[in-house]
């Protein structure tokens, strides 16, 4: 039997690991035989040395088989969407109930925030009473009854990934294509999906800062997923600026409710939500074309059906029955709210989006260690977009903080993250490319 340190040594030295070595290491992750320091060293070795397709498939399968694998018997297709993460990426909160209102079943197993990005799991934990980690039996019951359920990763599904995921977050090994691919797909394969749609981000707020790297990740995920028998389409979307004007857990729940009820739908966010949801309906054979899928989705929004599904899901998982109509009756507000203005008036020409995300983390809205608690009330609203004019009447953003000191630190970070000039740069399409494998 090869020791964990010998497997780490082999990968560190650039050798290809065979399926048996990977199986043994993942088994140790699951049982606890592999120490946290060894898991961190393995992640760093893979980060620097990479994995070929066969290694990545082996890692994905081993982590999938480390726990329970769900089976479904429902009246419609079981489809899901996953994002590689960004800032102000609230898509999942709206997309799941929208697709459910159109006849799909969405068992969305989400993660906590990674690095500078927000986690859907953390967002739903800001809802009082919401059971973000229900039993698998309850998870399946809610999906069957409501059409969707957004939960955190349980210890039953891909437990090896859950352990490695937390370690990657705090060891600077998040941005590894093999590790990202295996992490995402092990959970999705364990969830028993019929099809998957990926939102692969690129830009200053994405883990893949360059478009070629984002495309390589999209091709990796689509290829490995298809090889495992799960039809997958990946959209490559822009994260060179926050996707929404809001970032922070409870704040994003409120934002999603405004979107679903038609109070506010920002154009870039709306385009990404509709594009991804349309791909889900097409892959699930609920629509023949993306255009017809968009019509169906818009009807679900305008009729209130999508908002009703969101409320039904929240209620079914223990949350308030009136969250949609009275969100701030239940969501916690930060006590300190401060506008942050640019040093001089002008046009926003560049945003260091990663720094914006880190400002939320530093406010307490994310983690620097796996065991850290999250302050669900803090965050940012009114984030200025690229090409927007900022001046004395239009701030760069509004900070929601626990203390005046924390607000001051966030204000300094935001001022450093934004570049203000005289001319707006050319607009970039929010959906840049599409890759599909079936």
N, C-alpha and C positions, 0 to 999 in steps of 0.2 A: 504494500500500500504506500503510495507516494505521499509524503508529508506536505502540508499546505505551503510551507516555506520553499519546498523544492518546486512546486507548481509556480509560485511567485517568481522564484529565481529563473525558471525557464522562460517565462513571459518577459521578465526584466531584460534578459539577454537576447530577446528577439526571436525566440523559438515559437513555432506553431504548437498550440495545445490540441491534443486529440479529444474526442468526445468523452472518453473515460476520465481523463484528467479534469475536464470541466465539470463533469457529473460529480466527481469526488469533492471538488472544491465547493460546489453549490450545496451538496449534501451537508458539508461542514458549516456553511453559512446558516442553513436551516436548523441544524441540531445545536449550534453553538460551539461546536468543536473548533471552528475557525474564529480566532480572536478578532476583536474590532481592529486592532493594529494590523493584523494580517489582511483583513478585508480592505482596509485603507491602502495598504501596500499593493495589493492586487489591482485595485482600481487605478492607482497611479501608474503601475506597469502597463496596463491596457491603454491608459490615456496616452502614454508616450510611444508604445510599440504597436498599438492597434490590434485588430483581429481581421482575418479574412472572412469571406462570406460563410464558409463552413463552420468556423469557430463561432461566429455570431449566431448562426442557426442553432448550434449545440448549446450555447449559453442561454438562448431564448427558450429552447425546449426544456432544458434542465430547470430553469426558474419557473416555467409554466407547470411542470410536473412536481414542483416542491410542495404543492398544496392541492386543494380541491379544484376540480374543473366543473363548471356549471353546464347543465343541459336545460334547454328550454322547449316548451311545447305550447306555443302561443299562436294567436290568429293572424299575426303579421310578422314581418321581418324583424330580426334583432340586429340593430345597427348602432354604431357609436361613433363619436368624434373625439380626437385627442389633439391637444396643442402642445408644442414644444416649449411654450411659455413666453410671457412677455410682461409688459407693464400696462395696466388698464385693460387686460384681456379678460373681459367679462362674458365672452361668447357662450360658454357652456351653460351659464345660468338661464339664458334665453332659448338657446338652440334645442336643448333636451325637451322642454315642454312643447315647443313648436312642432318638432318632428312627431312627438306623441300625439298631438292634436290632428296630425295628418295620417295616422294609422300605423306609425312605426313604434317599436318598443326599444327604449334606450336605457340599458343598464350601465350607467356611467360610473365607473370606479375612478375617482380622481385622486390626485396627490396633494401633499402639502407644498408650500412654496419651496422653490429651489433657488438658492442664491438671491439674486435681485428680483426674481419673478414672484408673483402672487400665486397661491394655490387655491384651487376651487374648494378643496376640503376645508381649508381655513375659513373661507368665505361663508360656507354653510354652518360652520361651528359658531358663527356670530349670531345665528338665529336661535333665540331661547327655546330650549326643549327639543330642538332638531337632533335626531339620532343619526349622526354622521357615520357611525360604525354599527349598524344593526346586525343582527344575525343574518346568515345567508338565507334562511327560510323567510325572514321578514323582508329582506331585499327582494327576493323573487316574488313574494306576495304583492309588494307595492308595485313592482314593474308590471305584473300581470293585471293589476287592478287599475292603476293610473296611466300606465304606458311609459313611465319613466321614473327613475330614482337616481339621484346623484349622491354618492356616498364616498367615504374614504376607503383606502385599501384596508381590508381586514387581515387578520392573521391566518385566515383560511386560504385566501387566494394569493398565490405566488409569494409566500412568506420570505423566501430568500431575497427576492427583489426588494421587499419592504425594508429589510435590514441594510442592504447595500445602498438603497436609495437615500436613506438618512445619512449614511457615512459619506456618500459622494457630495452631498450638500455642503458639508463643512470641511472638505479636504481638497477643494479646487479641482475636482475631477468630473464636474458636471458635463463639460463640453467635449465629450468623447462619443463619436458616432456609434461604435459598437455597444457601449454601455447604454446610451440613450435608446437605441433600437431594441436591445434586449429587454430593457426596463419597461418600455411602453408595450411591446408586443406580448411579453409574458403575462401581463395583467389582462390584456385584451383577449388573448387566446384562452386564458383560464375562465374568462367571462362568457365563453361560448358564443361569440358573435358570428352573424352571417356575413357581415361586411363592416369595414372601417373606413372612415375619412380622417386624414391627417391634416392638421394645420401646422406647417413648418415655417417658423418665423425666421426672418433675416433682417439685419440692421443693427444699429447701436444698442438696441434694447433686447436683442436676441442672443441665445447662446451661440448661434452661428452668425457672426457679424458680417460675413461676406456671402454674396449670392452663390458662388460656386460651392462653398461649404454647405449651405442650406440645401442646394440641389443634390449634393452627394448624400446628405442625410435622408432627404425625401426618397431618393432612389433606393437607399439601403432599407428603409422601413417598408416601402412598397414591395421591394423584391423579396425580402425575408418573409413578409406577411403572406404574399401570394404563394411562396414556396411551402408555407404551412397550411395552405388551403383556405385562406381568408382574403377574398377580393378587397383591394385597397386602392383608394385614390388619395393623392396628396396634393394640396394646394400650397404654394409658396407665397406667403403674405408679408407685407412690409411691417417692420417694427423699428423703423428709424425714428419714430416718434411714438408716444403712448397711443394705443388704439382708441382709448376713450379719454374723456376729460376728467375721469375719476380713477383713483387707485387707492385701495385700502379695503379691508374685508367687509365691514358693515356698510360702508359707503357704496361698495359695488353691489351689494344686495339691493340697496335702495335704487341704484342706477338701473339694475336689471328690471325692477318692478316698473320704473318709469318707462323703460323701453317697451315692455310687454303691454302696458296699458295705454301706450301711445302718447304719453306726456312729453317724451323727448326721445328722438331717434337720430343720433349723430350719423352723418352719411357714411364715414369710413367704417364705423362699427356695423351699420346696417348692411353694407355690402359684404363684409366678411361673414356675418351671420347667415345671410341669404345664400351666399355662394356655397358655404359648407353644408348647410341644411339641404340645399337642392341636390348636392352630390349624394347625400345620404338617402334621399327619396329615390333617386335614380338607381343607385346600387341596390336598394331594397325592393326595386321593381314597383314602387308606389307612384312613379311618374315615368313617362317615356323620355322626356327631355328636361334639361335644366330649366328651360323657359317655362314649361308647364308646371314644373315643381315650384318655381318662384311664385306663380299665380296662386297655387294651392297654399303655400306658406303665408303669403300676404293675406289671404282670406282668413287663415287661422289667427293671425294677429288682429285684423280689423274686426272680426266677429267677437273677440274676447276669449275664444276657445283656448288659445295658448296660455293666457293669463290664468284661466280657470285650471288648467293642468298644473301650472306652477303652484297655485294655492293648494290644489288637491295633494300634490306630492309633499309639500311642506307639512300639511295637516296629517297625512298618512304616516309621516316619520316623526310625529310628536311635536311639530312646531305650531305656532299660533294659527287659529282658523281665520283670522282677519289680517294676516301679514300684508297681503296685497293692498287692501284698502286703508290700513293704518300702520305702515311700516315703522314709523318713528315712535309709535306706542311701545314697540318691542325692541328695536335695535338701539344699542348704546351709542350715545353721542360723546365725542371728546369735549372736555371742558374748555380748552383753549383753541380759538379759531382766529387765524391771522392771515391777512392778504400779504402776498409777497410781490413786490414791484421790481421791475428791471431798473438798473441804475440810470438808464436813459431811454427815452421813447424810441420806437422803431419797429421793424419787422423781424419776427423770429426766423432766423436763417438756418439754425442748426440746434438740435437737442441731443445731448448725451443721455439717451433714454435709460441706459444702465444706471447712471448716477441718480436719475429720478427714482428708479426702483429702489436703489439703496437708501435713498432718503426715507422711503416708507419703512424699510427694514430698521433703520436707525431710530425711527419714531417708536418702534416696538411692534410694527405691523408684520414683521417677519422674524426669522431666527438667525443667530450666528452659531448656535449649537443645537443638536437634535432635541435636547431636553428643554430648550427655552420655551417659555409660554409666549403666546401671541396676544397683543393688545388689539382686539377687534375693532375698537372705536376709532383708532387713529388712521390718518391717511391724507390724501390730497384731492381737492376738487378744483374745477375751473382751470385745469391745465391748458395753457395756451398751445395751439397747434402751429406747425410749420406754416409760414406764410401769413400768420395772423399779426396784426398790429397790437403792440402793448404800449401802454402809457399810464398816466396817472389814474385814468378811469378803468383801465383793463389790466389786472395784475397778471403776472406769470402763472400764478396758482394761488389757491387758498390752502393753508396748512391746518389740519385738525390734529392737535397734539394733547398730550397729557399734562405737560407743564410748559411754562413760558420759555424755560431754557431749551427744552426739546424743540419747541417751535423755532427758536432762534437758530439752532443748528440746522434744521431742515431748510429754513429760509436761505442760509448761506450755501447749502448744497444745491438748492434749486437755482440760485443766482449763478453759480458756477456751471450748472448743467446747460443753461440756455445761452445761446449766442444771438445777439440782436444787432441787425444791420439795416441797410437802406433798401435792399432789393430781395424780393422773395425768389427762392430757387424754383426751378421747374417742378411741377407736381409729378409724383411717382404713383403709378397704379397700385392700389392696395393689394390686389391679387396679381402677382407677377407671373406665375407659371402653374401648370397642372401636369401631374404625372400619375398614370394609372397602371395598375397591374391586376389581372384577373386570372 
